[in-house]
Amino acid sequence: MAETNFVQAKENKDSTLVQSKESDLEEQPQQAVQAKENKDSTLVQSKESDLEEQPQQSEDSTTEPSSKFTRKDLAKLVASLVVVALTIVFLVLVFTPKHPKFKVRSVAVENLDYTTSPNPSFNMRFAAKMTVKNPNFGYFRYGVTNVSFAYKGIQVGEVSIPKARVRAVSTRKMNAAINLNSNNVGNDTNLESDVRLGTLTLTVQSNMKGKVYLMFSGQRRKVNGRKRIAALNCTLTVNLPKKLVQDVHCS
């Protein structure tokens, strides 16, 4: 009876060991298959994420602006610089007032008397045509201006020009009658020599003072008036026997 129980217990133990081994053998393939499936799933997900990121990176690379400086950019830069330079030049020309120019254009002799002895002298009347040229983009207003005629630095005649206004970028013409005589010269040896030769050289000088106005306000008040002077400096040669002015030169 004891042997029978021992044999029965041994058989039960062996049966339990066999069943355990069989269950282990059945579970190992399943675990291996599960692990392989998990690994394959991870690889597939990794590849899919890489494929999704590649187009995005490509799009980013295409949308990223190029840092290269092309010829088109250079042309645009040069054009911009030219526009800026022209604007500066225009502003300088417009808003920087220039000095007007005052000149004697011609002189006609209306009356002329002269003597060589015993005391040399002359007495004459001129009809002069003068101009004031205003190069500014605003008008030039000047006051009463005296024009002096001189012989060897001694004044022999003077005429007064009334105040007036010269329009922007224009020229104003004026006529003046001047009486000249040698009363202030006296007994000058140069005058006697020149009268005997029949030619007199006279100088004409003046400083026409005024203002250039470039802008106006709403109430018509003048603004931005800049002081400017139109200087007159001319020489003329008088032919006494022919009673005419041969040459007029203004600097």
Secondary structure as UniProt FT lines:
FT   HELIX           2..63
FT   HELIX           71..95
FT   STRAND          101..115
FT   STRAND          121..134
FT   STRAND          139..142
FT   STRAND          145..151
FT   TURN            152..153
FT   STRAND          154..161
FT   STRAND          164..166
FT   TURN            168..169
FT   STRAND          170..181
FT   TURN            183..185
FT   HELIX           189..197
FT   STRAND          199..213
FT   STRAND          215..216
FT   TURN            218..219
FT   STRAND          222..223
FT   STRAND          226..239
FT   TURN            240..243
FT   STRAND          244..250
//
